[in-house]
Amino acid sequence: MENDENSPSAAVALALTKKRKGDNRGRHKDPIWDSTTVLPDKTVVCNHCHNIIHRHGVTKVERVRAHFERRCPQNKKTKRDHDDTTDTALTAIKPSPGSKTGMFKRKFAHWLYATGHSFDDAGDELLLDALKMLRNDIMLPTKHELENELLDLEFSVSQNKVIKALNDKPCCLTVESWVDAGGNVVTSYGAVCENVSYFLESTTFQERGSEELAVDDVERVMSNLLVDDMSNILPWLEKFQASMAEMASVFHGNHKLQSLVSTDRSNPFVEFPDSGSVCGMLESILDHEKKLYTIVARRDFVQANTPVEQEKLNRVRDFVLSEMFIQELVKSLEILRPLQQQLKHFQDDRAPVSQVYPCFMDLLNGYTSMEWLSKKEKALIASCVTERFDAIYGESHGVANLLDPLYLGQTLDASKKQEAEASIVRFCTHDDQTVDVLEQLEEYNEMVAGLKVNDEAYWHLLQSGTVQPFDFWMERQQFPLLQQLAWTIFALPVSSMSPTQSFSSQAFYIDSRFNHTLSPEKLQKLTHVYCNSKNRDEGMSFLTP
């Protein structure tokens, strides 16, 4: 008997007896809880509409009752088996990728993430009513799911997609800086691979060593820093630029002045002067100098509501009517136009990276050949251009110039050529390597010299750009070591070419819409999905982690 009382069966029976006795004590459980499921994490889920009611366990019964009275679209208090209810609730919280409901929620969530729609749109009753025309029991993801489980899942898919696209392939890092809605400086990093841009991440800090700058840094150096330097070293240009900016502020937004200028303009819908670029502004003013002179010479041009405005208009009138106006305008264009042409060349023509060094040398030679510049001004401009070029020059520029059949390193100075050769040897030399890399490079130069003489038609294709350096090296199997390096170098987009997608503008859009509702970590995940969803590959499933 003693053994029977101490047996597990007896213990279980005793526990059940105590539990039954306790069932008759205290407050009775509200019947409303029979229409809900309380998950282990205290999440309360409605058994009818499968929406989350609250996350406080078996409490706040008034909130539960209010849900069934005012919010639940299927207000039918039916009891279901506990296991079935739990499974349904888990499907609503974490939809199974294999179920139709789970797949629909994932596709719907991805559409919201990819388009930047507010998560509140998922709870729109009009949208739900429209979808129920197709299927009455359809369920949309909740806002909590969109901000947590589904976002984590789609972020994981987006990450795997980027890793798969960039794996074992040459790519170029892109760096874009912008300011978020809170005034913080953010740096977005991306990668360009096979003419497709991929978003990597954004950080609120930027650390940069002596490595070569990438992508928009070159454009920023040339179009902003270099232009500013030109203005600083040439006092007359700095003064002229300030007066031009003041004149543009007078004309922009002034309907009366714009109507006076637009009578002889080819595109009257673009404000005068053109603010698209510095050169564009100067050229538009030069094209309409006579009309501009007539407008500012009018007696009513200096009429203003305040003395400050009138003083500003007087300065603009004196500036335009001065004897040096046209002369300084032409000189400014001669200085700034070469910069604009170089930018356009690298942005539009998809020039290979081997042309970066020759183009900077052409820019430098162009300035030193301007006869109207004084020796002091030429020296200052040459120093400015050289300093900025040294700031962006990297090994890849020299190596590409050395391997390009059109240059063969002939435009490089002695030190840069030596650095490029050392980089080639370092890249091509391995522990089990017996081939002399420099000897192979010399044989390559001899082959190009023979090609230039013996196959003029092909050489003309190289000169015209019809055959790009990358395509040229596809046929050079006799130089296997150099070929591998050339493929890597010439597959890179040129440094100053802007990426096909501006991740800074996309990241700012997501930040401005969701920074008040999502944590920084979730904001990062949403930005990753939003930016990389633009690169949809027909052969890649977005719903396959």
Buried (B, 14 or more C-beta within 10 A) or exposed (E): EEEEEEEEEEEEEEEEEEEEEEEEEEEEEEEBEBBBBBBEEEBBBBBBBBBBBBEEEEEBEEEBEEBBEEEBEEEEEEEBEEEEBBEBBBBBBBBEEEEEBBBBBBEBBBEBBBEBEBBEBBBEEEEBEEBEEEEEEBBBBBBBBBBBBBBEBBBEBBBEBBEEBBEEEBBBBBBBEBEBEEEEEBBBBBBBBEEBBBBBEBEEEEEEEEEBBBBBBBBBBBBEBBBEBBBEBBEEBBEBBEBBEBBBEBBEEBEEBBEBBBEEBEEEEBBBBBBEBBBBBBBBBBBBEEBBEEBBEEEEBBEEEEEEEEEBBEBBBEBBEEEEBBEBBEBBBBBBBBBBBBBEBBBEEEBBBBBBBBBBBBBBEBBBEBEEBEEEBBEBBBEBBEEBBEBBBBBBBBBBBBBBBBBBBEBBEEEBBEBBBBBBBEBBEEEEEEEEBEEBBEBBBEBBEEBBEEEEEBBEBBEEBEBBBBEBBBEBEEBEBBBEBBBBBBBBBBBBBBBEBBBBEBBBBBBEBBBEEBEEEBBBBBBBBBBBBBBEEEEEEBEEE
